[in-house]
Amino acid sequence: MLLAFHERLLQQRFDLFTSNGMLLALTSLSLLSDTSAQSQQQIPTGTWRSHLSYKNAQICEASTRFVYSASENGFWRTNDFGETWYPANRGYNVTQFYGIAFDSEGAVMGGAQDSGTSYNDHSLSTFKEFREVNGGDGFACEISFYNPKVMFSSVYYNSISRSGDRGYTRSSFVPSFPSSYDPAGTEGSIHPFVTSYALAEYYDLNSEDSVLFVATKNYAAGTTIKIASKATGDSMTYTTPTALYFDDTLEYDPSLTTTDYTCVNTLNGQTVYLGNYP
């Protein structure tokens, strides 16, 4: 499509590559200052395989200097024939999301095409303001319902990141893939361009990070002890680094005590606790 204004031409040139009828790439949107191909200015749109970055371009009828272009992130405007572009959405919000997530406190997160992964816990200037927690093409994302500080984000080819501080920092999280797979993030491998996954959480008050074990008999150092899990009933094994004795632990029952005895040192006013006695 060619649109003429004065001695300048806006050429919306789509370099398309298809396979079996599927669009694979759009490489450029070109702006021409005259009719010669040598003078065209390339406005890069990327070479993504499955989406168009630039959807359309039109000249503003009110002025010959204004050009508007529509992309997946809304409208863009140039006042200098493509030298610079800036957003011209004027309140219009548009983002193409591959994945969204929310937590038990009302925070939301979304992985968006070309726009990374953004998080909103409604603590910023406005309820519509988001904070970026990952870049690139944002895909599937998840937030823990039981610990909202824990979240997962992703980019292409199964590259997944995990954060424990609401996305301020993140580290790579690599699932257990078969040994024949290329590393996660490898382009052109078995990993798909669009990363998809789901967070499954199992909440049980009996499932804890640590287990209190009180010895009921003596154990020599190096003894393997089987301890039952209160959550599943399965046995966990623990090898004692030192000897354990059943009388190492004192069980205190406050119901057996009735009086807390103290005395006051008259020289310095310090209260001395003498203990509890029936």
DRENDO-1510 file (C-alpha; in Angstrom, 1 decimal, always signed):
<recs>
REC; n; res; u; v; w
REC; 1; MET; +0.0; +0.0; +0.0 .
REC; 2; LEU; +1.4; +3.4; -1.0 .
REC; 3; LEU; +0.1; +6.7; +0.4 .
REC; 4; ALA; +1.3; +9.9; -1.2 .
REC; 5; PHE; +1.7; +13.2; +0.5 .
REC; 6; HIS; +3.7; +16.1; -1.0 .
REC; 7; GLU; +6.9; +14.6; -2.3 .
REC; 8; ARG; +7.1; +11.8; +0.3 .
REC; 9; LEU; +5.7; +8.4; +0.2 .
REC; 10; LEU; +4.8; +6.1; +3.1 .
REC; 11; GLN; +5.2; +2.5; +1.9 .
REC; 12; GLN; +3.8; -0.2; +4.2 .
REC; 13; ARG; +5.9; -3.1; +2.9 .
REC; 14; PHE; +5.2; -6.5; +4.4 .
REC; 15; ASP; +7.9; -9.0; +3.8 .
REC; 16; LEU; +6.0; -12.2; +4.4 .
REC; 17; PHE; +7.2; -15.8; +4.7 .
REC; 18; THR; +4.6; -18.5; +4.7 .
REC; 19; SER; +4.5; -22.3; +5.1 .
REC; 20; ASN; +1.4; -24.3; +4.4 .
REC; 21; GLY; -0.7; -21.1; +4.5 .
REC; 22; MET; +0.7; -20.1; +8.0 .
REC; 23; LEU; +2.3; -16.7; +8.4 .
REC; 24; LEU; +5.8; -17.1; +9.8 .
REC; 25; ALA; +7.4; -13.7; +9.7 .
REC; 26; LEU; +7.0; -10.0; +9.1 .
REC; 27; THR; +10.4; -8.3; +8.7 .
REC; 28; SER; +9.9; -4.6; +8.1 .
REC; 29; LEU; +7.8; -1.5; +7.7 .
REC; 30; SER; +9.5; +0.9; +5.3 .
REC; 31; LEU; +9.2; +4.7; +5.0 .
REC; 32; LEU; +10.3; +6.3; +1.7 .
REC; 33; SER; +11.3; +9.9; +1.3 .
REC; 34; ASP; +11.0; +9.6; -2.5 .
REC; 35; THR; +10.3; +6.9; -5.0 .
REC; 36; SER; +13.8; +5.4; -5.0 .
REC; 37; ALA; +14.4; +2.2; -3.0 .
REC; 38; GLN; +17.8; +3.4; -1.9 .
REC; 39; SER; +16.3; +6.2; +0.2 .
REC; 40; GLN; +13.9; +4.1; +2.3 .
REC; 41; GLN; +14.2; +4.0; +6.0 .
REC; 42; GLN; +13.7; +0.7; +7.7 .
REC; 43; ILE; +11.4; +0.6; +10.7 .
REC; 44; PRO; +12.3; -2.8; +12.2 .
REC; 45; THR; +9.4; -4.9; +13.4 .
REC; 46; GLY; +11.4; -8.1; +14.3 .
REC; 47; THR; +11.3; -11.5; +12.9 .
REC; 48; TRP; +9.0; -13.3; +15.2 .
REC; 49; ARG; +7.6; -16.5; +13.8 .
REC; 50; SER; +4.0; -16.3; +14.9 .
REC; 51; HIS; +2.8; -12.8; +15.2 .
REC; 52; LEU; +2.8; -9.4; +13.5 .
REC; 53; SER; +4.2; -6.5; +15.3 .
REC; 54; TYR; +2.9; -3.8; +13.0 .
REC; 55; LYS; -0.7; -4.2; +11.9 .
REC; 56; ASN; -1.4; -1.1; +9.8 .
REC; 57; ALA; -0.2; +2.4; +9.0 .
REC; 58; GLN; -2.1; +5.5; +8.1 .
REC; 59; ILE; -1.3; +9.2; +7.4 .
REC; 60; CYS; -3.1; +11.7; +9.6 .
REC; 61; GLU; -5.4; +13.6; +7.3 .
REC; 62; ALA; -5.0; +16.8; +9.3 .
REC; 63; SER; -1.3; +17.1; +8.6 .
REC; 64; THR; +1.2; +15.8; +6.1 .
REC; 65; ARG; +3.9; +15.3; +8.8 .
REC; 66; PHE; +2.0; +13.0; +11.1 .
REC; 67; VAL; +2.0; +9.2; +10.5 .
REC; 68; TYR; +0.2; +6.7; +12.8 .
REC; 69; SER; +1.1; +3.1; +13.0 .
REC; 70; ALA; -0.9; +0.4; +14.9 .
REC; 71; SER; +0.9; -2.5; +16.6 .
REC; 72; GLU; +0.1; -5.1; +19.3 .
REC; 73; ASN; +1.0; -2.4; +21.9 .
REC; 74; GLY; -1.4; +0.2; +20.5 .
REC; 75; PHE; -0.9; +3.3; +18.4 .
REC; 76; TRP; +2.4; +5.0; +17.6 .
REC; 77; ARG; +3.0; +8.4; +16.0 .
REC; 78; THR; +5.9; +10.0; +14.2 .
REC; 79; ASN; +6.2; +13.7; +13.5 .
REC; 80; ASP; +9.4; +13.5; +11.5 .
REC; 81; PHE; +8.6; +10.8; +8.8 .
REC; 82; GLY; +9.8; +7.9; +10.9 .
REC; 83; GLU; +12.9; +9.3; +12.5 .
REC; 84; THR; +11.4; +8.9; +15.9 .
REC; 85; TRP; +8.2; +7.2; +17.2 .
REC; 86; TYR; +6.3; +7.6; +20.4 .
REC; 87; PRO; +3.1; +6.2; +21.9 .
REC; 88; ALA; -0.2; +7.9; +21.0 .
REC; 89; ASN; -2.7; +5.7; +22.8 .
REC; 90; ARG; -4.5; +8.5; +24.7 .
REC; 91; GLY; -6.0; +6.2; +27.2 .
REC; 92; TYR; -6.4; +3.2; +24.9 .
REC; 93; ASN; -5.0; +0.1; +26.6 .
REC; 94; VAL; -4.2; -2.9; +24.5 .
REC; 95; THR; -1.9; -5.8; +25.2 .
REC; 96; GLN; -1.8; -9.3; +23.7 .
REC; 97; PHE; -1.4; -11.7; +26.7 .
REC; 98; TYR; -0.2; -15.3; +26.4 .
REC; 99; GLY; -0.8; -16.0; +30.1 .
REC; 100; ILE; -2.2; -14.4; +33.2 .
REC; 101; ALA; -2.0; -15.2; +36.9 .
REC; 102; PHE; -3.5; -13.9; +40.2 .
REC; 103; ASP; -3.0; -14.5; +43.9 .
REC; 104; SER; -5.1; -14.7; +47.0 .
REC; 105; GLU; -4.5; -11.0; +47.8 .
REC; 106; GLY; -5.8; -9.7; +44.5 .
REC; 107; ALA; -2.4; -9.1; +42.7 .
REC; 108; VAL; -2.4; -9.9; +39.0 .
REC; 109; MET; +0.4; -10.7; +36.5 .
REC; 110; GLY; +0.5; -11.2; +32.8 .
REC; 111; GLY; +2.9; -12.5; +30.2 .
REC; 112; ALA; +2.5; -10.4; +27.0 .
REC; 113; GLN; +3.7; -10.5; +23.4 .
REC; 114; ASP; +6.9; -8.4; +23.0 .
REC; 115; SER; +6.1; -6.8; +26.3 .
REC; 116; GLY; +7.6; -9.1; +28.9 .
REC; 117; THR; +5.8; -10.1; +32.1 .
REC; 118; SER; +4.2; -7.4; +34.3 .
REC; 119; TYR; +3.0; -7.5; +37.9 .
REC; 120; ASN; +0.5; -5.4; +39.7 .
REC; 121; ASP; -0.2; -5.7; +43.4 .
REC; 122; HIS; -2.0; -2.3; +43.5 .
REC; 123; SER; +0.7; -0.6; +45.6 .
REC; 124; LEU; +1.9; +1.8; +42.9 .
REC; 125; SER; +0.7; +5.2; +41.8 .
REC; 126; THR; -2.5; +3.9; +40.2 .
REC; 127; PHE; -4.4; +0.6; +40.1 .
REC; 128; LYS; -3.5; +0.4; +36.4 .
REC; 129; GLU; +0.3; +0.7; +36.9 .
REC; 130; PHE; +2.3; -2.5; +36.5 .
REC; 131; ARG; +5.9; -3.3; +37.3 .
REC; 132; GLU; +7.9; -5.5; +34.8 .
REC; 133; VAL; +9.3; -8.7; +36.4 .
REC; 134; ASN; +10.6; -10.3; +33.3 .
REC; 135; GLY; +11.4; -9.3; +29.7 .
REC; 136; GLY; +11.2; -10.6; +26.2 .
REC; 137; ASP; +8.0; -12.3; +25.0 .
REC; 138; GLY; +6.1; -13.1; +28.2 .
REC; 139; PHE; +4.3; -16.4; +28.2 .
REC; 140; ALA; +2.8; -18.6; +31.0 .
REC; 141; CYS; +3.1; -17.1; +34.6 .
REC; 142; GLU; +2.0; -18.2; +38.0 .
REC; 143; ILE; +1.8; -16.8; +41.6 .
REC; 144; SER; +1.6; -18.9; +44.7 .
REC; 145; PHE; -1.7; -18.8; +46.6 .
REC; 146; TYR; +0.0; -19.6; +49.9 .
REC; 147; ASN; +3.0; -17.4; +49.6 .
REC; 148; PRO; +2.3; -14.4; +47.3 .
REC; 149; LYS; +6.0; -13.5; +47.2 .
REC; 150; VAL; +6.7; -16.7; +45.2 .
REC; 151; MET; +6.0; -16.3; +41.4 .
REC; 152; PHE; +7.1; -17.9; +38.1 .
REC; 153; SER; +7.5; -16.1; +34.7 .
REC; 154; SER; +8.8; -17.3; +31.4 .
REC; 155; VAL; +10.0; -16.5; +27.9 .
REC; 156; TYR; +10.4; -18.6; +24.8 .
REC; 157; TYR; +11.6; -22.2; +24.5 .
REC; 158; ASN; +10.8; -23.3; +28.1 .
REC; 159; SER; +12.9; -20.6; +29.8 .
REC; 160; ILE; +11.3; -20.3; +33.2 .
REC; 161; SER; +12.3; -18.0; +36.0 .
REC; 162; ARG; +11.4; -18.1; +39.7 .
REC; 163; SER; +11.2; -15.3; +42.2 .
REC; 164; GLY; +10.8; -15.3; +46.0 .
REC; 165; ASP; +10.4; -11.5; +46.5 .
REC; 166; ARG; +7.4; -10.5; +44.2 .
REC; 167; GLY; +9.6; -10.3; +41.1 .
REC; 168; TYR; +12.2; -7.8; +42.3 .
REC; 169; THR; +14.8; -10.5; +41.7 .
REC; 170; ARG; +14.6; -13.8; +39.8 .
REC; 171; SER; +16.6; -16.9; +39.1 .
REC; 172; SER; +16.4; -19.7; +36.5 .
REC; 173; PHE; +14.1; -22.6; +37.2 .
REC; 174; VAL; +14.8; -25.6; +35.0 .
REC; 175; PRO; +12.3; -28.5; +35.1 .
REC; 176; SER; +13.5; -32.1; +34.9 .
REC; 177; PHE; +13.7; -32.8; +31.2 .
REC; 178; PRO; +14.7; -36.0; +29.5 .
REC; 179; SER; +18.5; -36.2; +29.0 .
REC; 180; SER; +18.0; -36.2; +25.2 .
REC; 181; TYR; +16.5; -32.7; +25.3 .
REC; 182; ASP; +18.6; -29.6; +24.5 .
REC; 183; PRO; +18.9; -27.1; +27.4 .
REC; 184; ALA; +15.9; -25.0; +28.0 .
REC; 185; GLY; +16.0; -21.8; +25.9 .
REC; 186; THR; +17.6; -23.5; +22.9 .
REC; 187; GLU; +16.0; -22.1; +19.7 .
REC; 188; GLY; +15.2; -24.6; +17.0 .
REC; 189; SER; +15.1; -27.5; +19.4 .
REC; 190; ILE; +12.4; -29.7; +20.8 .
REC; 191; HIS; +11.3; -26.8; +23.1 .
REC; 192; PRO; +8.3; -24.9; +21.8 .
REC; 193; PHE; +8.4; -21.2; +21.1 .
REC; 194; VAL; +5.4; -20.6; +23.4 .
REC; 195; THR; +6.3; -21.7; +27.0 .
REC; 196; SER; +3.3; -23.3; +28.8 .
REC; 197; TYR; +3.1; -24.7; +32.3 .
REC; 198; ALA; +0.9; -24.7; +35.4 .
REC; 199; LEU; +1.7; -24.4; +39.1 .
REC; 200; ALA; +0.0; -27.1; +41.3 .
REC; 201; GLU; +0.1; -26.5; +45.0 .
REC; 202; TYR; -0.8; -28.8; +47.9 .
REC; 203; TYR; -1.5; -27.1; +51.2 .
REC; 204; ASP; -1.3; -29.2; +54.4 .
REC; 205; LEU; -0.7; -27.7; +57.8 .
REC; 206; ASN; +1.0; -31.0; +58.7 .
REC; 207; SER; +3.5; -30.6; +55.9 .
REC; 208; GLU; +6.3; -28.5; +57.3 .
REC; 209; ASP; +9.9; -27.7; +56.4 .
REC; 210; SER; +11.2; -29.2; +59.6 .
REC; 211; VAL; +10.2; -32.1; +61.8 .
REC; 212; LEU; +10.7; -32.2; +65.6 .
REC; 213; PHE; +12.0; -35.6; +66.6 .
REC; 214; VAL; +12.2; -36.6; +70.3 .
REC; 215; ALA; +14.2; -39.7; +71.0 .
REC; 216; THR; +12.4; -42.4; +73.0 .
REC; 217; LYS; +15.4; -44.6; +73.3 .
REC; 218; ASN; +19.2; -44.4; +72.8 .
REC; 219; TYR; +20.7; -44.2; +69.3 .
REC; 220; ALA; +24.4; -44.6; +68.5 .
REC; 221; ALA; +26.0; -42.2; +66.1 .
REC; 222; GLY; +25.5; -43.2; +62.5 .
REC; 223; THR; +22.1; -44.9; +63.2 .
REC; 224; THR; +19.5; -44.5; +60.4 .
REC; 225; ILE; +16.1; -43.6; +61.9 .
REC; 226; LYS; +12.8; -43.7; +60.0 .
REC; 227; ILE; +10.5; -40.8; +60.9 .
REC; 228; ALA; +6.8; -40.9; +59.8 .
REC; 229; SER; +5.5; -37.8; +58.0 .
REC; 230; LYS; +2.3; -36.3; +59.6 .
REC; 231; ALA; +1.1; -35.2; +56.2 .
REC; 232; THR; +1.4; -38.3; +54.1 .
REC; 233; GLY; +2.4; -41.1; +56.5 .
REC; 234; ASP; +5.4; -41.9; +54.4 .
REC; 235; SER; +8.7; -42.5; +56.2 .
REC; 236; MET; +11.7; -40.2; +56.0 .
REC; 237; THR; +15.2; -41.4; +56.9 .
REC; 238; TYR; +17.6; -39.6; +59.0 .
REC; 239; THR; +21.2; -40.6; +60.0 .
REC; 240; THR; +22.2; -39.4; +63.4 .
REC; 241; PRO; +25.5; -37.4; +63.3 .
REC; 242; THR; +26.0; -37.9; +67.0 .
REC; 243; ALA; +24.7; -40.3; +69.6 .
REC; 244; LEU; +21.1; -39.6; +70.9 .
REC; 245; TYR; +19.8; -40.4; +74.3 .
REC; 246; PHE; +16.2; -40.6; +75.3 .
REC; 247; ASP; +16.7; -38.5; +78.4 .
REC; 248; ASP; +18.4; -35.6; +76.5 .
REC; 249; THR; +15.0; -33.9; +76.1 .
REC; 250; LEU; +13.0; -32.5; +79.0 .
REC; 251; GLU; +9.3; -32.1; +78.5 .
REC; 252; TYR; +7.8; -29.2; +80.4 .
REC; 253; ASP; +4.1; -29.2; +81.5 .
REC; 254; PRO; +3.2; -25.7; +82.8 .
REC; 255; SER; +0.0; -27.1; +84.4 .
REC; 256; LEU; +2.2; -28.8; +87.0 .
REC; 257; THR; +3.5; -25.5; +88.4 .
REC; 258; THR; +1.5; -23.0; +90.3 .
REC; 259; THR; +3.8; -20.3; +91.7 .
REC; 260; ASP; +6.6; -18.3; +90.2 .
REC; 261; TYR; +9.0; -17.3; +93.0 .
REC; 262; THR; +11.1; -14.2; +92.8 .
REC; 263; CYS; +13.1; -12.0; +95.2 .
REC; 264; VAL; +14.4; -8.4; +94.8 .
REC; 265; ASN; +18.0; -7.4; +95.4 .
REC; 266; THR; +17.7; -4.4; +97.7 .
REC; 267; LEU; +21.1; -3.1; +96.7 .
REC; 268; ASN; +20.4; -2.7; +93.0 .
REC; 269; GLY; +16.7; -3.3; +92.6 .
REC; 270; GLN; +17.2; -6.3; +90.4 .
REC; 271; THR; +14.5; -9.0; +90.4 .
REC; 272; VAL; +15.9; -12.6; +90.7 .
REC; 273; TYR; +13.7; -15.4; +89.4 .
REC; 274; LEU; +13.9; -18.5; +91.7 .
REC; 275; GLY; +11.7; -20.8; +89.6 .
REC; 276; ASN; +8.3; -22.4; +89.7 .
REC; 277; TYR; +7.2; -24.6; +92.5 .
REC; 278; PRO; +3.9; -26.3; +93.3 .
</recs>
